């Protein structure tokens, strides 16, 4: 008998992560693989986070603190909110799923950009909601059009800022205009996974809207600048009411013990964050200049990655770079995304890209 699967689920495709480095080494016979595909911190985790895990193996037979009290309190103290305004997730991705499950019933709408984090559409569709997709303008969220897309069925509005995969931001002024027009019963989801890399002073203070009691949630992660992607931990800050509803569907013990210990230490390591920002800024300039010298157009970025136009079949460029030992991310058409690495990694990427483009010409 054929399995009965909801058409919405049939319409989805599984998320495809990049191949593991060791598998590519075996497959291609290469001694060195440089992964610049997943926007990880090339410096690795905070040394304080690594130190905090010493002896943690003694706790592995115990369930973690289901309330994650110490970490939630530290986050609340950092952002000057109440502990009851903080929720943890198995990565901030999990909180996106909690939002969809909590606030959408079949047929409800969620507004998002067309080129943005793919998990929004996946989570909304999985609960049989309707993704309402609004095109970017100049690779940036079109907030005016997003507000115009709101209907009586709209429940969520996703704003990835800085945006993944384009690296662009919407300014504080533009977000103020959005918040002045969006109805109070629509929850605005500020996904700020890359906010620690932002250099412009025009970036909005989304947590200020939480403190005003607005129906918003601000999502942050320890996977990017804090270098804890392998431990999968992120958090959300919102009103006590929204967090209470999310906790009703949050799985117990969703933030594991090692992740809680490492994140707590990493949160206090401002030196590592500052060093990561400095390395990223220098690497960004290195890669931007290198792409420009190759005649390749990249989008100005406020993140730790660049979105660029290879001006040919991006899939073929991606595959050719793989054979050179460089993993980037093919997004769509001619567009690829490359993570900023350490100086030698950036140089190796640019050298490999030059070889690939010269060969194709």
WORAUR-V975003 format. One record per helix or strand of 2 or more residues. SS is the DSSP state (h for helix, s for strand). FROM is the first residue (numbers start at 1). TO is the last residue. Records with the same first field share a line. If there is no record, write none. Layout:
BEGIN
SS = FROM-TO  FROM-TO
END
This chain:
BEGIN
h = 7-10  21-28  47-52  56-59  69-79  83-85  92-103  119-126  143-148  172-181  195-197  206-211  229-231  240-247  257-267  270-293  314-323  343-360
s = 34-35  86-89  109-113  130-134  154-160  187-191  216-221  234-238  297-298  305-309  326-327  329-332  335-339
END
